[in-house]
Amino acid sequence: MKEKKLTPKQERFAQEVAKGTNLKESAMNAGYSHKNARRAGSFLANHEASVVERIRELQSRGANRATLTLAKHLNNLEKIRDAAFSNKAFGAAVTAEINRGKAAGLYIDRKEVLVNKVQTMSKEDIIRRIQEIHQESGGSLPIIDGEAQVMVGDRLLAEDSS
């Protein structure tokens, strides 16, 4: 059985769908009437075998290009590392190798910021910081005046002084 050749509209429709455009918009972009675009898109994508096959082919090409990107990237970094090593540029070689590891997911970059962490602050520092936040907010946040009890977790920060 000979495969049916796509019309220019069908080809454009398949390309639009493969790019990720929805069926109705793909049909309109391909030249199908706005009035019948939803029906035409659904029919072409589900019942017209040659169009369905063409969409699969185009999507497969895109997927193959995407999967080759990481492999090419790792290969290029390997070449850079080898060239740097042969030129006795050991720092550059190490950097290229570390970047290969990062690209392959072998390294996890973790950072922890310890700015104003309650666990590392004294009671006075916490109260002072709360008062600063109160002032910065223009007085819209409640303030601790030393008479209230303030609990952070299970720690008592300020006791009633009355």
N, C-alpha and C positions, 0 to 999 in steps of 0.2 A: 504494500500500500504506500503510495507516494504521499509525503507530508505536504499539507496545504500551505501555500505561501501566504504570509500575512499582508493585509492591505496596509497602506501608510498609516491610516487611523489606528489600526490594531497594533502596529509596531509602536507608535507613539504612546498608546494606552499602556502597553506592556512596560515601556521604559519609565513612564510616570509611576506605575504601581511599584516597580522594582526600586525606585527612588524613595518610596515610602508615602507617596501621596495617596489619599483615600480614593476609593473606587469612583465615586461621583465626580470629584475634581479631576481625576485622571481621565475620565471619559470626556468631560468638558474641555480639558486641555488638549485632548486628541482631536477635537472637532465635532464631537457628538452634541446634539442639541441639549440645551439646558433643561428643557422640559422632560427629556427622556434619559438624561445622563445617569441617574441612579439605577434605572432598569438596565441600561446598556452596560454599565460598569459591572453590575452583578452578573449579568449573563456572560459577558466576555471572560470574567475572572473565574467563573465556576463551571461553564458549560462549553466553552469554545476551546477544544483540546489544544489546538496549535497556539493559541494565546496563552493558555495556562503553562504550556511547555516553555514558551519564550520567557515568561515571567520567571519561572524557575531557573532557566539558564542565566538570565541577567542577575538574579539574586545570588546565584552560586558564584558567578564571577566576582561580584562585590565581596562576598565572604572570603573567597580565596585571596583576594588582594589584602584584606584586613588581617588574615592569619599570617601572611608572609611578612607583614610589617615588623613584628617582634623578632622573627628569625633574622631578617635582614639587619635590623638594628643591633642585635647581639653579634652578628658576624662582623659588622662594621666596627663595633667597639673592640672586637678581638683583633682586627687588622691594625687599628690605631694602637692598641696595647703592644702588639708585636713590633710595630715600627718604632715606637718609643723605646722599647726594650733594646732593640738592635742599635739604636742611637745612644744607648746608655742614659736615656732620660727616664730614670727609674721612678721618679715622682709622678711623671705623666703616665707611665705604665701602670703604676699602682692605682692611680685615679681612674684610668680606663677600665681596669679590672673591677674596681669597686662599683663603677657605674653599670657594668655588665651584670653584676650581682643584684644591684637595685632593680634594674630593668627586668630581671628574671624573677624578682620577688623574693630573693634570698635574705634581704635586709629589711628590718622594720625600723623606721625612724620615729622614735618616741621622744617627746619633750614634755616636761612637767614644769609649770610655772608656779612658783611659790610666793607670789605677791599677795599680801594681805590674806593669807590663809589663817583662819581662826585658830586652828590647832597650834600654830607657831607663835601666836600673839599672846601677850600677857593680858590680864583683866583690864588694866589701865589703858593699854593700847587699843583694845576692842572698844571700850567706852569712848575714848578719844576719837576713834575712827567713826563710830556711830554719830557722835556730835558733829564731826566734819561733814558727813553725808547729810545730816539734818540742815546744816548751814548751806551746803551746796544746793539743796533742793528748795531753798527759799522758805524754809520752815514748814513745808507741806508734809514732812515725815515726822512722826512722834519722836520725842527726845527722852533720853534717860537722864533724870536729874538727881540720881543717887537715892531716891526714895522708893523706887520700884525694884522688884526682883526681876533679874534678867537671866534666863536660862539659855545656854547653848549646849544642845545635846543633853547630857546629864550633869553639866557643870553649872554651878551657880556663880554668876559674874558679879552682881551687885545686890546687896541686901538692903532691906528697909532700914533706914538710919533713924527713924523716929522713936 
